[in-house]
């Protein structure tokens, strides 16, 4: 198991109105959720299961994870 946190980047999809996986250190990782809080909850639930299925955990008692959220917007100007 890697000692650095598994990095997951969530990005806001303005068209679909959901948070989606933009990047990840975990092969096969793709989730989407309507709120960032639910995205984080899904990450904490799914990540251990996915890594266990890939045979990566090897009896680990905890799993380091870094969740980065990115939201880009265009702000209308009153000119």
Secondary structure, 3 states (H helix, E strand, C coil): CCCCCEEEEEEEECCCCEEEEEEECCCCCCCEECCHHHHHHHHHHHHHHHHHHCCCCCCCCCCCEEEEEECCCCCCCCC
